[in-house]
């Protein structure tokens, strides 16, 4: 049973904050920001995160700073997720994880180069949320269960783990139920992914559809999504990867379309018949991408 988390004092970074957030949610224990003792490192009931010079999951030591420079970049969060058996899915499903590893191990200049962007982009993407959370996390030597920041970290850890654990299950559900549609128009054809309605509709029905298409290797073929509308008895119609060949303002005047976003990327319809849904997709389709 884990009784405490120890991480380094001084400045905080996203990787140690997120690693501690995951562990906080799993174990509901306080965080101590100090240098670990030898006893801490030997004690499997103490998680030592991003400090200590040791990576030993059996003893709950998760530091990466001692790794050789030629090893692929990993951060404290990576090591915690590896221990939980979630790292491969996190690398696959969380696009932000690899840049976080680069930033922690290589610094902003090399990270920008890997992203194919100028160095200034790193600062341009920095959020005040990040700044405040890191600043506040670094400001105290201990965070306990009744403090607001600890509770925020608990929620962050909960949401990250829930996402990783539920997405794989969700992809299997989609695999069992979804249909690949080929929509033929007078001059062209295109593909869409259709997820039939199953009552009761729970959660966000479109959750996982994009990932499913990518895992199926059809991201260059599919341009539209059809999925149950959680607010009504019909369906949502959406673009895949914001493909502008689908413009749902073209069907906003249809009697069974009760909403179409002014930017054309999504619509809601009361239609439930697959033939009618296919017809609406065909009418929303543009054979040429409009000029900006």
Secondary structure, DSSP 4 states (H G I P E B T S, - for coil): ---EEEE-SSS--HHHHHHHHHHHHHH---EEESPPPHHHHH-TTEEEES-SS-EEGGGTEE--TTS-TTSPP--HHHHHHHHTT-HHHHHHH-HHHHHHHHHHHH-HHHHHHHHTS-THHHHHT--HHHHHHHHHHHT-SEE-TTSHHHHHHHHHHHHHHHHHHHHHHHHHHHHHH-EEEEEE-SS-EEEEEE----SSP-S-TTTTHHHHHHHTT-TTTEEEEEEE-TTSSSEEEEESTT-TTB-GGGGTTSTTEEEE-TTSSEEEE----HHHHHHHHHHHB-SSPPP-
